[in-house]
């Protein structure tokens, strides 16, 4: 199923409230957050033998990548909002 079908209601709501681009980025942030939650849950069960109390290295790397992606998307949304405010 396409993300456009799967998240249709959220896309419509956010696109209406924030505009097309920022609305889709907001839904993207939600998807990244959901993925981070799932990776975090997986990390609880897949503990590192070398670093007790920490997830295995691949789970740590996935979490870092998703966190970085969220930061980048959030910065784009902030920049879009700033430019919109300046043009008014």
DRENDONU-873079 format. One record per residue (C-alpha): residue number from 1; x, y, z. Coordinates in steps of 0.001 Angstrom, whole numbers, plus 524288, in hexadecimal, padded with zeros to 5 digits. Layout:
// DRENDONU-873079
+-----+-------+-------+-------+
: seq :    c1 :    c2 :    c3 :
+-----+-------+-------+-------+
: NUM :     X :     Y :     Z :
...
+-----+-------+-------+-------+
***
This chain:
// DRENDONU-873079
+-----+-------+-------+-------+
: seq :    c1 :    c2 :    c3 :
+-----+-------+-------+-------+
:   1 : 80000 : 80000 : 80000 :
:   2 : 804E2 : 80D8B : 7FC81 :
:   3 : 807DF : 8174A : 80745 :
:   4 : 7FDFE : 8203F : 800C0 :
:   5 : 7F36D : 8161B : 802F6 :
:   6 : 7F84D : 8115A : 81021 :
:   7 : 7F975 : 81F0D : 815F9 :
:   8 : 7EECE : 8259E : 80DFF :
:   9 : 7E79F : 82B97 : 81986 :
:  10 : 7F3F4 : 830FA : 81FE5 :
:  11 : 7F8D2 : 83653 : 812EB :
:  12 : 7EC00 : 83D32 : 81031 :
:  13 : 7EBA1 : 84317 : 81DD3 :
:  14 : 7F9B2 : 847E7 : 81E08 :
:  15 : 7F990 : 84C97 : 80FE9 :
:  16 : 7ED55 : 85488 : 812DA :
:  17 : 7F316 : 85A5E : 81F49 :
:  18 : 80111 : 85C8D : 81AC7 :
:  19 : 80108 : 85C71 : 80BF8 :
:  20 : 8050D : 85183 : 802E1 :
:  21 : 813B7 : 85137 : 8053D :
:  22 : 813EF : 8539D : 813D6 :
:  23 : 80856 : 84A89 : 815C8 :
:  24 : 80F49 : 83F5C : 80F0C :
:  25 : 81B9B : 84215 : 816CD :
:  26 : 81395 : 841B8 : 8235B :
:  27 : 80E46 : 83454 : 81FBA :
:  28 : 81C32 : 83037 : 81C79 :
:  29 : 8204C : 83437 : 82A3B :
:  30 : 8154B : 82BF0 : 82FB3 :
:  31 : 819CE : 8204A : 827AD :
:  32 : 827D1 : 8221D : 82C44 :
:  33 : 82322 : 82303 : 83A51 :
:  34 : 81B71 : 8166A : 838BE :
:  35 : 8278E : 80FCB : 83326 :
:  36 : 82FD7 : 814B7 : 83E8A :
:  37 : 8261E : 80F0F : 8482F :
:  38 : 82694 : 801DF : 84171 :
:  39 : 83573 : 80200 : 84105 :
:  40 : 835B2 : 805A4 : 84F69 :
:  41 : 82CD4 : 7FA4B : 852D6 :
:  42 : 8354D : 7F12D : 84AD0 :
:  43 : 84155 : 7F654 : 851C3 :
:  44 : 83BBB : 7F232 : 85ED8 :
:  45 : 83BB0 : 7E409 : 85A86 :
:  46 : 84848 : 7E421 : 8529C :
:  47 : 8529D : 7E7EE : 85C78 :
:  48 : 860F0 : 7E91F : 85923 :
:  49 : 86A16 : 7DED9 : 85EB9 :
:  50 : 8754F : 7E8B3 : 85EAF :
:  51 : 86DB4 : 7F3F9 : 8648B :
:  52 : 863FC : 7EEE1 : 86E9D :
:  53 : 857F2 : 7F776 : 86F9E :
:  54 : 8594A : 7FC82 : 861B0 :
:  55 : 852CB : 7F764 : 85553 :
:  56 : 85AC0 : 7F004 : 84B39 :
:  57 : 862EC : 7F8A6 : 84255 :
:  58 : 859F8 : 7F7DF : 83669 :
:  59 : 84E50 : 7FC4B : 83E8F :
:  60 : 85675 : 80797 : 843E3 :
:  61 : 85A45 : 80B8E : 8360F :
:  62 : 84C43 : 80AE6 : 83113 :
:  63 : 847C9 : 81331 : 83C76 :
:  64 : 85257 : 81D57 : 839C8 :
:  65 : 84EC3 : 81DF3 : 82B52 :
:  66 : 84054 : 81FB3 : 82E3D :
:  67 : 84338 : 82A26 : 83857 :
:  68 : 84BCC : 8314A : 82E8E :
:  69 : 8413F : 8307F : 82435 :
:  70 : 83755 : 8363F : 82DB8 :
:  71 : 8408B : 84184 : 830BB :
:  72 : 84267 : 84475 : 8224C :
:  73 : 833DB : 84411 : 81F4D :
:  74 : 830E9 : 84CBE : 82AFE :
:  75 : 83B44 : 85688 : 82699 :
:  76 : 8353B : 85712 : 818ED :
:  77 : 827D1 : 85992 : 81ED6 :
:  78 : 82D65 : 86466 : 82767 :
:  79 : 8343E : 86AB4 : 81BCC :
:  80 : 827D5 : 86A13 : 8139C :
:  81 : 82032 : 87091 : 81E91 :
:  82 : 82AAF : 87B13 : 8201E :
:  83 : 82A7D : 87E3B : 81194 :
:  84 : 81BBC : 87EB7 : 8118B :
:  85 : 81BDB : 88833 : 81D07 :
:  86 : 825E1 : 890D9 : 81666 :
:  87 : 81DF0 : 891C4 : 809F7 :
:  88 : 811E2 : 896A9 : 81135 :
+-----+-------+-------+-------+
***
